[in-house]
């Protein structure tokens, strides 16, 4: 037999060697953990389709945030379940809204944890859509003012970063203008720039009680078949003032993450969404997969594709395993 000219296996012979030459690393400091905040006190109710995740009252959200911070995770992103809903989603931008209260409580409880807030109307509207509705159509421009009001109210409450997820055209510019006018020019915008109309959002819609009451969101979220359109959306958001751009979901769109990373000079985030998480949890509960290994492989793949930041429900488990 001829002697191989190269032997790549030499560098795989031990964990020390493998770690020494590892190209991609994931750390808790690159992760953001989602929290669902609800009215009440002392509430910690597990979400059936998201095992290990909970609906939390403000006091419990602050307690959870302290645990997240102790694990070395970079931050949390807050989603609100209001006490009441209306056609304009008014509790979303109320100064005493559930997210605004949670921001204040978490800021008071945690020293260094980043507090990010989701800016969208779907959780607060009676119809479940991400914008103002007229004649059964989501109205783009009238929605922008409400999104800007919501972002300003979150930032005034103490949010470090605001994250619009609605996919209305021009919303980053409207939010940037609103923040600047309110004296909040230092508040960054993490834009859900390439958010696809995905089937992987099912568990989230249960968790956030945000399913549309009619129709669907394909008129404003992106067609899963398109990549060039994602680059256009990213370019527009950057031009409007986005500081970080996001691709959502993550796993079915690793090619999009890579394309955005190569085309954009902003940090790139990716959302490892509820359906991706729930499938791993369901398979692990049945003993079909090794949960720790598959989570580490999943998050590594998202980082390898180009994500600088990963929003994931696995964050606490990953931090404990690291």
C-alpha positions as CSV (number, residue, x, y, z in Angstrom):
1,X,0.0,0.0,0.0
2,X,1.2,3.5,-0.8
3,X,1.7,5.8,2.2
4,X,-0.9,8.6,2.3
5,X,0.7,11.9,1.5
6,X,-1.6,13.6,4.0
7,X,-3.2,12.2,7.2
8,X,-5.9,14.6,8.4
9,X,-6.8,12.0,11.1
10,X,-3.7,12.9,13.0
11,X,-5.4,16.1,14.3
12,X,-8.5,14.1,15.4
13,X,-6.9,11.7,17.7
14,X,-7.8,13.4,21.0
15,X,-10.2,16.0,22.3
16,X,-7.3,18.3,23.1
17,X,-6.1,18.1,19.4
18,X,-9.7,18.5,18.1
19,X,-10.3,21.6,20.3
20,X,-6.9,23.1,19.3
21,X,-7.8,23.2,15.6
22,X,-11.5,23.8,15.9
23,X,-12.6,26.4,13.4
24,X,-16.0,27.4,14.8
25,X,-16.9,28.0,18.5
26,X,-20.1,28.8,20.2
27,X,-20.1,30.4,23.7
28,X,-23.0,31.6,25.9
29,X,-21.9,35.2,25.3
30,X,-23.1,34.8,21.7
31,X,-26.6,33.7,22.7
32,X,-29.9,35.4,23.5
33,X,-32.7,33.7,25.4
34,X,-36.4,34.4,24.7
35,X,-38.8,35.1,27.6
36,X,-42.6,35.3,27.5
37,X,-44.0,37.8,30.0
38,X,-47.6,37.6,31.1
39,X,-49.8,39.6,33.6
40,X,-50.1,38.5,37.2
41,X,-47.8,37.7,40.0
42,X,-45.9,34.4,40.9
43,X,-46.8,33.0,37.5
44,X,-44.5,30.3,36.1
45,X,-46.6,28.2,33.6
46,X,-44.8,25.8,31.3
47,X,-45.7,26.1,27.6
48,X,-46.8,22.7,26.4
49,X,-45.2,23.0,22.9
50,X,-42.0,24.5,24.3
51,X,-40.9,22.1,27.1
52,X,-38.6,23.9,29.5
53,X,-40.0,27.4,28.6
54,X,-42.6,29.3,30.6
55,X,-45.1,32.0,30.7
56,X,-43.7,34.3,33.4
57,X,-45.2,37.2,35.4
58,X,-42.9,40.2,35.7
59,X,-41.5,39.1,39.1
60,X,-40.8,35.6,37.8
61,X,-39.2,37.1,34.6
62,X,-36.8,39.0,36.7
63,X,-35.9,35.9,38.6
64,X,-35.4,34.0,35.4
65,X,-33.3,36.8,34.0
66,X,-31.0,36.6,37.0
67,X,-30.5,32.9,36.3
68,X,-29.8,33.6,32.6
69,X,-27.2,36.2,33.6
70,X,-25.5,33.8,36.0
71,X,-25.1,31.3,33.2
72,X,-23.1,33.8,31.2
73,X,-25.7,34.2,28.5
74,X,-25.5,37.6,26.7
75,X,-29.1,38.7,27.1
76,X,-32.9,38.0,26.8
77,X,-35.5,39.1,24.3
78,X,-38.9,39.8,25.7
79,X,-42.3,38.9,24.2
80,X,-45.5,40.1,25.9
81,X,-48.9,38.6,26.5
82,X,-51.1,41.6,27.3
83,X,-54.1,41.6,29.7
84,X,-56.3,42.7,26.8
85,X,-56.2,43.1,23.1
86,X,-57.7,45.6,20.6
87,X,-57.5,46.3,16.9
88,X,-54.6,48.8,17.3
89,X,-52.5,46.7,19.8
90,X,-52.5,49.6,22.2
91,X,-51.1,47.6,25.2
92,X,-48.0,47.1,23.1
93,X,-47.0,50.7,23.4
94,X,-48.6,51.5,26.8
95,X,-46.1,52.9,29.3
96,X,-47.4,50.4,31.9
97,X,-47.5,47.5,29.4
98,X,-46.3,44.1,30.5
99,X,-43.1,44.2,28.5
100,X,-42.3,47.8,29.8
101,X,-42.8,46.6,33.3
102,X,-40.6,43.5,32.7
103,X,-37.8,45.7,31.2
104,X,-37.7,47.8,34.4
105,X,-37.8,44.8,36.7
106,X,-35.0,43.0,34.8
107,X,-32.8,46.1,34.6
108,X,-33.2,46.5,38.4
109,X,-32.4,42.8,39.0
110,X,-29.5,42.3,36.7
111,X,-26.2,44.1,36.4
112,X,-24.9,43.3,32.9
113,X,-27.6,41.3,31.1
114,X,-28.7,42.8,27.8
115,X,-32.5,43.4,27.6
116,X,-33.9,43.3,24.0
117,X,-37.5,43.7,23.2
118,X,-39.5,42.4,20.3
119,X,-41.3,45.2,18.5
120,X,-44.4,43.9,16.8
121,X,-48.2,44.3,17.1
122,X,-49.2,40.7,16.6
123,X,-49.2,39.7,20.3
124,X,-51.4,42.7,21.2
125,X,-53.9,42.9,18.4
126,X,-57.3,41.3,18.5
127,X,-56.9,40.1,14.9
128,X,-53.4,38.7,15.5
129,X,-51.7,40.4,12.5
130,X,-48.5,42.4,12.8
131,X,-50.1,45.7,11.7
132,X,-53.2,47.8,11.4
133,X,-55.9,46.1,9.5
134,X,-58.5,47.8,7.2
135,X,-60.8,46.0,4.7
136,X,-59.1,42.7,5.7
137,X,-55.7,43.9,4.6
138,X,-52.7,44.8,6.8
139,X,-51.9,48.5,6.2
140,X,-48.2,49.2,6.0
141,X,-47.9,53.0,6.5
142,X,-50.4,53.4,9.3
143,X,-48.6,50.6,11.2
144,X,-45.2,52.5,11.2
145,X,-46.3,55.1,13.7
146,X,-47.5,52.5,16.2
147,X,-44.3,50.5,15.8
148,X,-42.2,53.6,16.5
149,X,-44.3,54.4,19.6
150,X,-43.7,50.8,20.8
151,X,-40.0,51.0,20.3
152,X,-39.8,54.4,22.1
153,X,-41.8,53.1,25.0
154,X,-39.5,50.0,25.3
155,X,-36.4,52.2,25.2
156,X,-37.7,54.6,27.7
157,X,-38.4,51.7,30.0
158,X,-34.7,50.7,29.7
159,X,-34.4,48.3,26.8
160,X,-30.9,48.1,25.6
161,X,-31.9,47.1,22.1
162,X,-35.2,47.1,20.2
163,X,-36.0,44.4,17.6
164,X,-38.7,45.1,15.1
165,X,-40.1,41.7,13.7
166,X,-43.2,42.9,11.8
167,X,-41.8,43.0,8.3
168,X,-43.5,46.3,7.4
169,X,-41.7,48.3,4.7
170,X,-39.9,51.3,6.2
171,X,-40.3,50.3,9.8
172,X,-36.6,50.6,10.6
173,X,-36.5,54.2,9.4
174,X,-39.7,55.0,11.3
175,X,-38.3,53.5,14.5
176,X,-34.9,55.2,14.1
177,X,-36.6,58.6,13.6
178,X,-38.8,58.0,16.6
179,X,-36.0,57.0,18.9
180,X,-33.8,59.9,17.8
181,X,-36.6,62.4,18.3
182,X,-37.2,61.0,21.8
183,X,-33.5,61.6,22.7
184,X,-32.8,57.8,22.5
185,X,-30.3,58.0,19.6
186,X,-28.0,55.5,21.4
187,X,-30.5,52.7,21.3
188,X,-29.6,50.1,18.7
189,X,-32.0,48.4,16.3
190,X,-31.8,44.7,15.8
191,X,-33.9,44.2,12.7
192,X,-35.6,41.0,11.7
193,X,-34.5,41.9,8.2
194,X,-35.1,38.5,6.5
195,X,-38.0,37.0,8.2
196,X,-39.6,34.2,6.3
197,X,-43.3,33.0,6.2
198,X,-42.3,29.8,7.9
199,X,-44.1,26.7,9.1
200,X,-41.5,26.5,12.0
201,X,-43.3,29.2,14.0
202,X,-46.2,27.1,15.3
203,X,-45.1,26.6,19.0
204,X,-44.2,30.3,19.3
205,X,-47.7,31.3,18.2
206,X,-49.1,29.2,21.0
207,X,-46.6,30.7,23.4
208,X,-47.3,34.3,22.4
209,X,-51.0,33.8,21.6
210,X,-50.3,35.5,18.3
211,X,-51.8,33.4,15.6
212,X,-53.7,35.5,13.0
213,X,-57.5,35.3,13.3
214,X,-57.9,35.3,9.5
215,X,-55.6,34.8,6.5
216,X,-51.9,34.4,7.0
217,X,-48.7,36.5,7.0
218,X,-47.4,35.6,3.5
219,X,-48.3,39.1,2.3
220,X,-45.6,40.7,4.5
221,X,-43.3,37.9,5.6
222,X,-40.9,36.5,2.9
223,X,-41.4,33.6,0.5
224,X,-39.2,30.7,1.7
225,X,-37.9,30.2,-1.9
226,X,-36.1,33.6,-2.1
227,X,-32.5,34.5,-1.3
228,X,-31.9,37.6,-3.4
229,X,-35.0,39.2,-1.9
230,X,-33.4,38.6,1.5
231,X,-30.3,40.5,0.5
232,X,-32.6,43.4,-0.7
233,X,-34.4,43.4,2.6
234,X,-31.1,43.5,4.5
235,X,-29.7,46.3,2.3
236,X,-32.9,48.4,2.8
237,X,-32.8,47.9,6.6
238,X,-29.1,48.8,6.8
239,X,-29.8,52.0,4.8
240,X,-32.6,52.9,7.1
241,X,-30.4,52.5,10.2
242,X,-30.4,48.9,11.4
243,X,-27.4,48.2,13.6
244,X,-27.8,44.4,13.6
245,X,-29.7,42.3,11.0
246,X,-31.4,39.0,11.6
247,X,-32.4,36.0,9.5
248,X,-35.3,34.0,10.8
249,X,-35.7,31.0,11.0
250,X,-32.1,29.6,11.2
251,X,-31.7,26.0,10.2
252,X,-33.7,25.9,6.9
253,X,-32.0,29.2,5.9
254,X,-28.3,28.6,6.6
255,X,-27.6,29.5,3.0
256,X,-29.3,32.8,3.6
257,X,-27.3,33.5,6.7
258,X,-24.1,32.9,4.7
259,X,-25.3,35.1,1.9
260,X,-26.2,37.9,4.3
261,X,-22.9,37.6,6.1
262,X,-20.9,37.9,2.9
263,X,-23.0,40.8,1.6
264,X,-23.4,42.9,4.8
265,X,-21.0,44.8,7.0
266,X,-23.4,44.7,10.0
267,X,-23.4,42.0,12.7
268,X,-25.7,39.1,11.7
269,X,-28.1,37.4,14.1
270,X,-30.1,34.3,13.5
271,X,-33.2,33.0,15.3
272,X,-33.2,29.3,16.1
273,X,-37.0,29.3,16.3
274,X,-39.6,27.5,18.3
275,X,-40.3,24.7,15.8
276,X,-36.7,23.8,15.5
277,X,-36.4,23.7,19.3
278,X,-39.6,21.7,19.7
279,X,-38.6,19.0,17.3
280,X,-35.3,18.4,19.1
281,X,-37.1,18.3,22.5
282,X,-39.7,15.8,21.2
283,X,-37.1,13.5,19.7
284,X,-34.9,13.7,22.8
285,X,-37.9,12.9,25.0
286,X,-38.4,9.7,23.1
287,X,-34.7,8.8,23.2
288,X,-34.3,9.1,19.5
289,X,-31.4,11.7,19.6
290,X,-28.7,12.7,22.0
291,X,-30.1,16.1,23.0
292,X,-26.8,17.7,24.1
293,X,-24.9,16.6,21.0
294,X,-27.6,17.6,18.6
295,X,-28.0,21.1,20.3
296,X,-24.3,21.7,20.1
297,X,-24.2,20.6,16.5
298,X,-27.2,22.8,15.6
299,X,-25.8,25.9,17.2
300,X,-22.4,25.3,15.7
301,X,-23.9,25.0,12.2
302,X,-25.7,28.4,12.7
303,X,-22.4,30.0,13.8
304,X,-20.5,28.3,10.9
305,X,-23.0,29.7,8.4
306,X,-22.0,33.2,9.6
307,X,-24.3,34.2,12.5
308,X,-22.6,36.4,15.1
309,X,-25.6,36.2,17.5
310,X,-28.0,33.4,18.0
311,X,-31.5,33.7,19.6
312,X,-32.3,30.3,20.9
313,X,-34.6,28.5,23.4
314,X,-31.6,26.1,24.0
315,X,-29.5,28.9,25.5
316,X,-29.8,27.9,29.2
317,X,-29.2,24.2,28.4
318,X,-26.2,25.0,26.2
319,X,-24.7,27.2,28.8
320,X,-25.0,24.5,31.5
321,X,-23.3,22.0,29.1
322,X,-20.5,24.3,28.1
